[in-house]
Amino acid sequence: MSAWQPLSYFSASAFLSLVALQSQQTYRPFLLILVVTLGVLAFNRIPDLTSDLSISSSIGLFVFIWLLHITCVLCVEQHVSLSWTAAYKMLFNPRRIVDDSQRDVKKTKDDTAAAEKKSSDAVAHTKATSSQSHSKFLVKQLILALTLYTIRHFYYKSFTPYILTNLLQQLPHSTPLSTLTVYIRRIPYITLPETLLRIFIVIDFVLSTYLLNNLFHAIFSITFVSLLRLDSPTDWPPLFGSLSTTYSLRAFWSRFWHRLVARTYLSYSSLLTLKLFRIDPRSTPGRLLVAFLIFFLSGMAHAVVTWRIGFRCGWWQDLWWFCANFAGIQVEEVVKVVAKAVLGKKVLRGLPGLERAVGYAWTWGFLFWSLPKLQYPKMMCGVGM
């Protein structure tokens, strides 16, 4: 029964958000206080939902990011919805995906009159096409959900325990994990098991997030598109891009990784840059500061969630790691400028394969170097310690 408390708190928070999206800006701060209070109560009870730390972490991030999103659209971007449908479309839409039902805010009388002139044949054709599209979408998402669930179940129940047990047993007993966080400075003393463990940590970071987030995405898309019929298939585009695009850290985050928080963090970062630091977000220093704040906010969100699900140490490394990614992106940008200046653009254009190969090595090498610094402290600490 304890699981109903966070669900009830979050449902109440979501309902008040729907009301707030249709309210005048004057009343929004008062409604927002209630929305955030109920959301925080739900967030605080996340551990009651499940004992699975990866699921708790994902749900915690969802609630935390949703609170930032709804605060942003209500009081920063000040979106106004003229109907319950439009409000719903914005409620869980941090990527700001727009469909026809959301455009009712901007529709004029002429638009409405023109829409009403559609012929009955065109409407019938649209409905038939939509029905086929929904059927194909349902089958595709069901297959995807079952596949993801099966892979994830095998991954956590069989593969991960086997790999971790074998690799950890092969590590020198006299070498603590705190020492293994350092790699480059220990190159003369490193062992094959610790190198393989680092490779596994990189794979696990990407694969575990990819599997779980896509599984949730598939389940929710089936619920809201095929069961409740509140959304269309176009409202649920894929979360992740292709691994082939990860030829730089910038591309890793902007083309491969999910963009669920990018728009919200951009709004907050631009506002802070302009109002707090008095810097134009469109200027070169402003763009750098905005980019840093986006990674900083991401790190803060992950750190808060890590602490809430039970880790009493190792949580600040989340903040460090996201800031390190910002620094890594700046390093690669400087290297690109220097390479163009030294070799020339024509030479670089003639070596696209080499440039991509170096980019892949840099991106995954950075993750290989940095992710153990993020994960080892949590492995040493454990939940509740």
Residue pairs with C-beta under 8 A, 6 or more apart in sequence:
2 45
2 48
3 48
3 49
5 41
5 45
5 48
6 41
6 42
6 43
6 44
6 45
6 46
6 48
6 49
7 42
7 49
9 38
9 39
9 41
9 42
9 45
10 38
10 39
10 42
10 63
12 38
13 34
13 35
13 36
13 38
13 39
13 42
14 91
16 31
16 34
16 35
16 38
17 35
17 70
17 74
17 87
17 91
18 84
18 87
18 88
18 91
19 31
20 27
20 28
20 31
20 32
20 35
20 74
21 73
21 74
21 79
21 80
21 81
21 86
21 87
21 90
21 91
22 80
22 81
22 82
22 83
22 84
22 87
23 31
25 78
28 74
28 75
29 75
31 74
32 71
32 74
32 75
35 67
35 70
35 71
35 74
36 67
36 71
39 63
39 66
39 67
39 70
40 67
42 63
43 60
43 63
43 64
43 67
43 308
44 308
46 56
46 59
46 60
46 63
46 308
46 309
47 56
47 308
47 309
47 310
49 55
49 56
49 59
50 56
50 59
53 309
53 310
53 383
54 156
54 208
54 212
55 212
56 309
57 305
57 306
57 309
58 212
58 213
58 216
60 305
60 308
60 309
61 301
61 302
61 305
64 301
64 304
64 305
65 94
65 260
65 261
65 264
65 301
66 92
66 94
68 261
68 264
68 265
68 268
68 297
68 301
69 94
69 261
69 264
70 91
72 264
72 267
72 268
73 79
73 90
76 267
76 268
76 271
77 267
79 90
80 105
81 87
81 89
81 90
81 105
82 104
82 105
83 104
85 101
85 104
86 101
86 102
86 104
86 105
88 230
89 99
89 101
89 102
89 235
90 102
94 260
94 261
94 263
94 264
95 259
95 260
95 262
95 263
96 263
97 234
97 235
97 237
99 232
99 234
99 235
130 232
133 232
133 233
134 225
134 226
134 232
134 233
137 221
137 225
137 226
137 233
138 222
138 225
138 226
141 218
141 221
141 222
141 225
141 226
142 222
144 214
144 218
145 215
145 218
145 219
145 222
148 211
148 214
148 215
148 218
149 215
151 211
152 208
152 211
152 212
152 215
155 207
155 208
155 211
160 204
163 200
164 200
167 193
167 194
167 196
167 197
167 200
168 197
170 191
170 193
171 180
171 191
171 193
171 194
171 197
172 191
175 194
176 380
177 376
177 379
177 380
178 376
178 377
178 380
179 186
180 194
180 197
180 372
180 376
181 372
181 373
181 376
181 377
183 190
183 198
183 368
183 369
183 372
184 369
197 372
198 368
198 371
198 372
199 368
201 371
201 372
201 375
202 364
202 367
202 368
202 371
205 367
205 371
205 375
210 240
213 239
213 240
213 258
214 239
214 240
217 236
217 239
220 236
221 231
221 233
221 236
224 230
224 231
224 235
224 236
225 231
225 232
225 233
225 235
225 236
239 258
239 260
240 256
240 257
240 258
241 255
241 256
241 257
242 255
242 256
243 256
245 251
245 252
245 255
245 256
246 252
246 255
246 256
246 360
246 363
246 364
247 355
247 356
247 359
247 360
247 363
248 329
248 332
248 359
248 362
248 363
249 325
249 328
249 329
249 332
249 362
249 363
249 366
250 329
250 332
250 333
251 359
251 363
252 363
253 325
253 329
261 297
261 298
261 301
262 294
265 293
265 294
265 297
265 298
266 290
266 294
268 293
268 297
269 281
269 289
269 290
269 291
269 293
269 294
269 297
270 281
270 290
272 293
273 279
273 280
273 281
273 286
273 289
273 290
273 293
274 280
274 281
274 286
277 289
279 285
279 286
279 289
280 286
281 287
281 289
281 290
288 330
291 326
291 329
292 323
292 326
295 322
295 323
295 325
295 326
296 319
296 322
296 323
296 326
298 322
299 318
299 319
299 320
299 321
299 322
299 323
300 319
302 318
302 319
302 322
303 315
303 316
303 318
303 319
304 315
306 314
306 315
306 318
306 378
307 315
309 383
310 383
310 384
311 378
311 381
311 382
311 383
311 385
312 381
312 384
312 385
313 377
313 380
313 381
313 385
314 377
314 378
314 380
314 381
317 373
317 374
317 377
317 378
318 374
320 373
320 374
321 370
321 371
321 373
321 374
324 370
325 366
325 370
328 366
328 370
332 362
339 348
340 348
348 355
